[in-house]
């Protein structure tokens, strides 16, 4: 009997097992099918503008969703089951469809059907509609990126249920995302990045954000937020970047900000902030960028500002600061940009600022500063803009290395000096003495003359000795040779060409020098009827690594394009190194724009052609080389022009192949202030879009005849929104014809597209090159005559269309 019962039980078990397995598999298939159905329903409700070749081409009911483009699955084991493969249940975990030209509504996606979703990235599409409350059901979501779309409405409070979220980016939905920020954002305890920039959010900044102690980045810029800055933000000890610019924030800066010891960037500009800078502020030793411009901050500038040793960018302009500029500001030796314009400052300009030798942009205009301009300003060789206008300065201005177009000294009391700056010449007596009452003291003049003569004699002796040593050093280049030394001139006999170059420049005599830069001096050399530009590198500080020098050679020898300066050869010697280029007769674009007569000769057709030449060269570097190359230092000084004003990209001293940038341990922070993409100062992430930004600056410089300055600021649309396009055009050349007007509008549209703050929103250089070559200026912009087109019109068009 027992045997019979056992046989019956065994038989029942054998019958039941297949049914159990079939049930489990059916359950798994049903779940994945449900997710696939939800995604296919969403696909049917949206438009894939790329057509059959688009991102959604593979989305079909005949293919598993785990194999669809942009979709990834994860296998999980249901609770209470074993670890066998047959127990694993597949589910959609990742949906990544950035820049796919998708048009449709976000709320058409059934989030409830996707419970295992971990990553959702739909950035840079044309999606619209609100964020549905059902998004709060995605409890396992760690990344949500809906930036650069047209999503509308408020953020649903249910977003606070996404407690696994580490990355939230809803930026650049422009005027569509609105409403107050929900306090439930403070429930996202794992959040590391919060970016809500460039929307229309209103109301206060939620104090609950102070609960997010893992936050590294907060972006709330370019909204309509109001109220005070919550002091709870001072509890975010890991915070590195805080962007609050261009809102309606009021109140004072919280003293708790002194606890943000990891903070590298703080931008509170273009708000209504009152009071003084709190004393705790100077604990921020990691701070690199501090922008408090266009507020109502008052009080004196504290001496403790000198404690911010890491500071590179300081903008306190358009406030109500009083008192004098503290000399301690000279302790911020890393400063690149300093603006304290449009305040109530008095007293002299501190001499200590001359120690900030990397200064690129210095603006003290519209104050009541007095005294003289420090003589050591002439040693600020990196200076690209000096504005001391509208003050009470006087005395002698010793000059700088800057062209007159980049120096503004207007509306001061009595500054004399070099006539190229529009100043009256100083009297001889002012040059010989400081005291007006002693100008006729012959004994003093005699002492000064004797001292000056002795000084000149010593300088002459030292100069002669230095020249002797220099020529001996160059002579070694002729006679000494080592196995590691290398000299190569294409199409010439190396030894003869080397000797010829030394003879042609008389051992690099100064009379053959036609220019000098940060890395070397350029000499004109005529050899056998051909004229070359020989770039002799300065001290080897920047080239101590042999591999670095040859990396530059490697880039130059592998680029062959009609708009890139041709490299004929080079010398790599233990005593001297130089590069041999084709000579560009017109010099740099910057030098021509800074000279009145030459700038007039550079008419609109020539300027458009130069921009086209540069675009073609960069498109070649980024898209047509075997390995993409990033120039890293595109600026007007590095655009050379030949006799016919054809443009050539030059100076590849910082250029690198893209793959080498990510494999190298060396810093990637390179370029020139005023041309560098904004993300380099915060994220240090270098891509080809950094070249695109620099190109946009150059285009605006070509159109305006000078560096665009404030037009590069992300909030220019608010401060200069009513300015006409014709107001910024270079007034030194004749008015454009109707055909030229179309080209000018196209160039500015291209420039604004390239100057987008978000790198992903910028076009590629191939797109730029195509737009300029095809002259496909949008008809919607051409409806207005040129004199009625405003900068806001062009900016709005770029913001709405987001492509060229």
KOLTOR-606072 format. One record per residue (C-alpha): z, y, x. Coordinates in steps of 0.25 Angstrom, whole numbers, plus 2048, in hexadecimal, padded with zeros to 3 digits. Example, Ala and Ser with C-alpha at 12.3 -4.5 7.8 and 13.67 -1.06 7.14 Angstrom:
81F7EE831/81D7FC837/
This chain:
800800800/80480980B/7F6806812/7EF809805/7F6817804/7F381A813/7E4817811/7E4820804/7EA82B80B/7E182A817/7D582A80E/7DA837806/7DC83E814/7CE83A819/7C884080C/7D084D80C/7CE85181B/7BF854819/7C385C80D/7CD864815/7C4867820/7B986B816/7C387480F/7C787B81C/7B987D821/7B5882813/7C088C814/7BC891822/7AD89281E/7B189A811/7B98A4819/7AE8A7823/7A48A7817/7AC8B1810/7AC8BA81C/79D8B881E/79B8BC810/7A38C9811/79B8CD81D/78E8CA817/7928D280A/7958DE813/7888DC81B/7808DC80E/7878EA80A/7848F1818/7778F581F/7748F082D/76B8FB831/7668F483D/75E8EA834/75B8DC837/7608DD846/76D8E3842/77B8DE844/77C8D7836/76F8CF838/7778C283B/7808C482F/77B8B9826/7818AE81D/77A8A4825/7818A7832/7908A6834/7978B4834/79D8B0842/78F8B1847/78B8BE841/7898CA84A/7958D284B/79E8C7845/7A88BE84C/7B18B3846/7BE8AD84A/7C389F847/7D289E841/7DA89383D/7E089482F/7EF89482F/7F588682E/7E987F834/7E7878841/7DF87D84D/7D387484B/7C587A84B/7C387683D/7CE87E838/7C988B83E/7C4896834/7BA8A0838/7BB8AF834/7B48BC838/7BC8C3842/7B38CE848/7A98D7842/7A28E084C/7968E8848/7968F584F/78A8FE84F/7828F5846/77C90183D/7848FA831/783903824/78C900818/79A900813/7A68FA81A/7AE8F780E/7A38ED80A/7A98E3815/7B38DA80E/7BF8DA819/7C78D1810/7BD8C6813/7BF8C8822/7CE8C5825/7CC8C0833/7C58CD838/7CA8D2845/7BF8DC84A/7B78E5841/7AD8EE848/7A38F6840/7A2903848/79690C849/78F90883C/78C90F82F/796909827/79C91181B/7A690F810/7B690E811/7BE905819/7C38FB80E/7D28F880C/7CE8E980E/7CD8EC81D/7DC8EA81D/7DB8DB81B/7D58D9829/7E38D682F/7DD8D083C/7D48DC83F/7D68E284D/7CA8EB84E/7C48F4844/7B98FD848/7B190583D/7AE911845/7A1919844/79E916836/79E91E829/7AA917823/7B1920818/7BE921811/7CC920816/7D291581F/7D990B815/7E8909817/7E68FA818/7E18FC826/7EF8FB82A/7EF8EC827/7E68EA833/7F28E883C/7EA8E0847/7E18EC849/7E08F1857/7D38FA856/7D090384A/7C490C84B/7BF91483F/7BA920847/7AD928845/7AB925836/7AA935835/7AD93B828/7AE92E820/7BB928824/7C693181E/7D3932817/7E193181D/7E4927828/7ED91C822/7FB91A827/7F890B827/7F190D835/7FF90D83B/8008FE837/7F58FA841/7FF8F784C/7F58F0855/7EB8FC855/7E6901863/7DB90A85F/7DA913853/7CD91B852/7CB923845/7C392F84B/7B8937845/7BB935836/7C193D82B/7CF93882A/7DA942824/7E9943823/7F394182E/7F393783A/7FC92C835/80992B83D/80891C83B/7FE91C846/80A91D84F/80D90E84C/80190A853/807908861/7FB901867/7F190C864/7E9910871/7DF919869/7E092385D/7D492A859/7D593384D/7CC93F851/7C2946848/7C994483B/7D094D831/7DE948834/7EA952832/7F9954834/801952840/7FF94884B/80A93D848/81493C853/81492D851/80792D85A/81092F866/815921864/80791B868/80B918877/7FE911879/7F591C874/7EA92087E/7E0929875/7E4932869/7D8939863/7DC943858/7D294E85A/7CB95684F/7D5954843/7DE95D83C/7EB959843/7F6963843/804964848/808962857/806957861/81194D860/81B94D86B/81A93D86A/80D93E871/81493E87E/81792F87C/80892C87D/80892988C/7FB92188B/7F392C884/7E692F88B/7DF938881/7E5941876/7DB94A86E/7E2953863/7D795D864/7D1965858/7DE96484F/7E996E84B/7F496A854/7FF974856/80A976860/80B97386F/808967877/81595E877/81D95D884/81C94E883/80D94F884/80D94F893/812941894/80493C891/8019388A0/7F593089C/7EE93B894/7E093D898/7DA94588D/7E2950885/7DA95887A/7E2962871/7D796C86F/7D5974863/7E397385D/7EF97E85C/7F7979867/7FF98486E/809987879/808987888/80197C890/80C974896/80D9728A5/80F9638A2/80096289F/7FF95F8AE/8069518AC/7FA94C8A5/7F49478B2/7E993E8AB/7E39498A2/7D494A8A3/7D1952897/7DA95D891/7D5966886/7DF970880/7D597A87B/7D698286E/7E598286C/7EF98D86E/7F598A87C/7FC995883/801998891/7FA99589E/7F39898A2/7FE9818AA/7FA97E8B9/7FF9708B7/7F296D8B0/7EC96B8BD/7F495E8BF/7EA9588B5/7E19558C1/7D894B8B8/7D49568AE/7C59568AB/7C595F89F/7CF96A89C/7CE974890/7D997E88C/7CF988886/7D2990879/7E199287B/7EB99D87E/7ED99A88D/7F09A5897/7F29A68A6/7EA9A18B1/7E19948B3/7EA98B8BC/7E49888CA/7E997A8C9/7DE9778C0/7D59778CC/7DC9698D0/7D59638C3/7C89608CB/7C29578C1/7C29628B6/7B59628AF/7B796B8A3/7C19778A4/7C2980898/7CD98B897/7C599588F/7CB99E883/7D99A0889/7DF9AC890/7DF9A789E/7E09B18A9/7E09B18B8/7D49AC8C0/7CC99F8C0/7D29958CA/7C99958D7/7CB9868D8/7C39848CB/7B79848D4/7BC9768D9/7BB9708CB/7AD9698CF/7AD9608C2/7AE96C8B9/7A396D8AF/7A89778A5/7B19838A8/7B598D89D/7BF99889F/7B99A2896/7C19AB88C/7CD9AD895/7D39B889E/7CF9B38AB/7CA9BC8B7/7C89BC8C6/7BE9B48CE/7B79A78C9/7B499F8D5/7AA9978CE/7A89888CC/79D97E8CE/79997F8BF/78C9868BB/78F9928B3/78B98C8A5/7989838A6/7A298F8AA/7A799989F/7AF9A58A4/7AB9AE899/7B59B8893/7BF9B989E/7C59C68A4/7BE9C88B1/7B99BC8B9/7AF9BE8C4/7A79B48CC/79A9AD8CD/78F9B38C4/78A9A68C0/7969A58B7/7939B38B1/79E9BA8B9/79E9C78C0/79E9C58CF/7AC9C88D6/7AD9D48DF/7AE9D18EE/7BC9D68EE/7C09CC8E4/7BB9C18EC/7C29C68F9/7D09C98F3/7D89C78E6/7DF9D48E6/7D79E08E1/7DF9EA8E8/7DD9E48F6/7CE9E38F5/7CC9EE8FF/7D69E9909/7CE9E7915/7D99DF91D/7DA9D5912/7CB9D4911/7CA9D2920/7D59C7920/7CD9C0914/7C09C191C/7C69BB928/7CD9B0920/7C09AD919/7B89AD926/7C29A392C/7C299A920/7B299A920/7B399692F/7BC98B92C/7B3986920/7A7987929/7AD97F933/7B297492A/7A5974923/79D973930/7A6967933/7A4961926/795962927/79595C934/79D95092F/79494F923/78794F92C/78D945935/79193C929/78293D924/77D93A932/78492D931/77C92A925/77092B92E/775923939/77F919935/77C90D92D/784901928/77F8F4922/7868F8914/77E906914/77390790B/767910909/75C90E8FF/7509188FB/7469128F3/7379148F7/73C919905/73F913912/74F914912/751918920/747923920/74B928912/75A929916/756931922/74D93A91A/75793D910/76194191A/75694A921/752950914/760954910/76495791F/76F94E91E/773953910/773961913/77996A908/76C972907/766966901/7719648F7/76C9668E9/7789628E1/78695C8E2/78E9538D8/79B94B8D8/79593F8E0/78C9468E9/7829518ED/7739518EB/7699558F6/75A9588F5/75294F8FF/743950901/73E943908/72F94190A/72B94B8FF/7349458F5/74194C8F0/74E9448ED/75C9478E9/7669418F2/77493F8EC/77E93F8F8/78B9398F3/7989408F7/7A49398FC/7A492B8F9/7B192C8F0/7A99288E4/7A091D8EB/7AB9168F4/7A79098EE/79A9058F3/7978FD8E6/79990A8DE/78E9118E6/7849068E4/7879048D6/7819128D4/77590E8DC/7749018D4/77390A8C7/7699138CC/7609098D2/75F9018C5/75C90D8BD/74D9118BC/74A91C8B1/7429298B1/74E9318AC/75892C8B7/7589338C5/7519298CE/7599248DA/7509228E7/75B91D8F0/76991E8F5/77191D902/77E915903/784918910/792918916/791926919/78992C90E/782928901/77892E8F9/76E92C8EE/75F9318ED/7599358E0/74D93C8DB/74F94B8DB/7509528CE/74B9608D0/7529678C4/7609628C7/76A95E8BC/7699618AD/7779688AF/7729718B9/7669768B1/76E9788A4/7789808AC/76D98A8B2/7689948A8/7599948AD/7579858AF/75E9838A1/75398C89A/7489848A1/74F97789B/74997988D/74B970881/73F966884/745964892/75396288D/74F958883/74795088D/752950897/75C94A88C/75193F889/75093C898/75F93A899/75F93288C/754929892/75C92789F/769923898/76291A88E/75C91389A/7699118A1/77090C895/76690388F/75A900898/7618FD8A5/7638EE8A8/7728F18A8/7768FE8A0/77B90A8A8/7859158A4/7829228AC/7919278A9/78E9358AE/78393B8A5/78394A8A6/77A9568A8/77D9568B7/7779488B8/76A94B8B0/7609508BB/7539578B7/7469568BF/73B9618C1/73695E8B2/74495E8AC/74494F8AA/75294A8A9/75893F8B2/7669388B2/76C9388BF/77A9358C7/77D9278C4/78A9288CD/7929238C1/78891A8BA/78B90C8B8/7858FF8B1/78C8FD8A4/7918EF8A8/7978F48B5/7A08FE8AD/7A78F38A6/7A88EA8B3/7AD8F58BC/7BC8F88BE/7B99078C2/7BB9128B8/7B09158AE/7B49248AC/7A892B8B2/7A09378AE/7A19468AC/7AB94D8A3/7A3953898/799948897/7A293C897/7A3935889/7B1937883/7B4928882/7B5928892/7C2930892/7C9927888/7C3919888/7BD919896/7B291088F/7A5913896/79890F88E/78991488E/78E91D882/79592588D/788929893/78392C885/78E936883/78B93D890/77C93E88C/78094587F/78894F887/77C951890/773953884/77C95E87E/77C96488C/76D96588C/76C96B87E/777975880/77497888F/783976892/78D96B891/791969882/7A096B884/7A796B877/79B965870/7A0958876/7AD95886F/7AE94E863/7B395A85A/7A896485D/7A396284F/7AF96984A/7AF974854/7A0977855/79B971848/79497D843/78D980851/77E980850/776977859/76E98385E/77C98A862/77D97F86D/76F97E872/76C983880/76999287D/76299488B/75598D886/74B99287B/74D98D86D/74897F86A/73B97C862/73C974855/73996785D/74396B867/74D96D85C/74C95F858/74E95A866/75A963868/76095D85B/75D94F85F/76495186D/771957866/77194B85D/76F942868/77A949870/784949864/78193A862/784937871/79193F871/798937866/7A6935869/7A5926866/79C91F870/797915866/79292185D/789926869/77B92186A/775919875/76C92087F/76191787A/76391D86C/76492B872/75892987B/75092486E/754930866/75093B870/743934873/73F932864/745940861/74A93A854/75294684F/758943841/75194B836/75E94E82F/76295783B/75495E83C/75596482E/75D970833/75797A83D/75D97984A/765986849/76C98083D/770973843/77F972846/786969850/78D964844/78096083E/77C95884A/78A95284C/78B94D83D/77D94783E/78293F84B/78F93B844/788936837/77C92F83D/78392A84A/776927850/76A92E856/
